């Protein structure tokens, strides 16, 4: 009795652990986990923060700078001491000061830099959305592969069960002398082939499931269970919006296109900023400070003889202020400015081409998905009609085979036709559902 109770407790514990170790995955959950764990998305978010910092700095660069400086120097040799107004060979000196400078005009380069930084920040934000869209699309594609694998396995298992039942029937018939070994061997061969096909389908499921798990960056050692939510209310054969409407909405909503447009505009301002380097620069600057020398300084009340006054007394005597302005005109910089302008122009042209490429990529993707959707609907309609007819035909052939009015090969051909129609129907059904979801994403709808 004790051994029986112990065994029951162990079985219950294993069942609880198995249930605890398995993780249920729905489509919404997969998308959420993928967005949380996606490295490319995290990098895009960090790049947006970097671009935001650059934008803020570009605005701050317009303001004047302000610096405070204090130094203490030990000098040896023969030199002129400006504070003591005489030639000395040794000195301890200090020149604390506060200075500031402000660029009044630099060919509008600062304005162009602010605009370029703002557009680069917008492009980085759009890149986050584009990466999110790519991640969701990849999850949908990987999820669809797993769903189709499971459905194909289900069809294969039913086929194997049916063939095994027929094999058992033929073995019994042969054992009582009303059947023949040829038919038994034929069914054994078909059962073996179907077991091999089922094994291959299960291996494909494991591979596609691993692809999905890797995409989500989850622990592959954990057992995951995929829960497919049936969408019974969806009209699979409902005619979609026209291709032109779908494409127009996708082009308008596409974050990759918006990002490439922002990058292109930013490159235009970078080109203008490079050309601004040919313009003169007007600056204002000023400084407030004082000086100290170990050789002494002239007292304002008696400036004939330098006094070796204390540090703070000299700071008071030698205080000064000045304001200045400068105009810097570029003349020759070893062709650096012209080369910068040329590179900025080529970068602008490449950004324009990238913008066109982004539009082409979205157009190609929408064309492919839309065509797949239409094809899947046609396949679903045909497969549904074909399956109804083939099921009736298979039932009829099965009855004829069981009564001995038709041969094994006719029966097998009818079964193969029915199974192919079942697979085509399942594939078309889920292809329609997932193609619609992908098109909704490209049109700006959010799945999660």
Secondary structure, 3 states (H helix, E strand, C coil): CHHHHHHHHHHHHHHHHHHHHEEEECHHHHHHHHHHHCHHHHHHHHHHHHHHHHHHHHHHCCCCEEEEECCEEEEEEEEEECCCCEEEEEEEEECCEEEEEEEEECCCHHHHHHHHHHHHHHHHHHHHHHHHHHHHHHHHHHHHHHHHHHHHHHHHHHHHHHHHHHHHHHHHHHHCCCCCHHHHHHHHHHHHHHHHHHHHHHHHHHHHHHHHHHHHCCCCCCEEEECCCCCCCCCCCCCCCCHHHHHHHHHHHCHHHHHHHHHHHHHHHHHHHHHHCCCCEEEEEEEEECCEECCCEEECCEEEEEECCCHHHHHHHCCEEEEEEEEECCCCCCCHHHHHHHHHHHHHHHHHHHHHHHHHHHHHHHHHHHHHHHHHHHHHHHHHHHHHHHHHHHHHHHHHHHCCCCCHHHHHHHHHHHHHHHHHHHHHHHHHHHHHHHHHHHCCCCCC
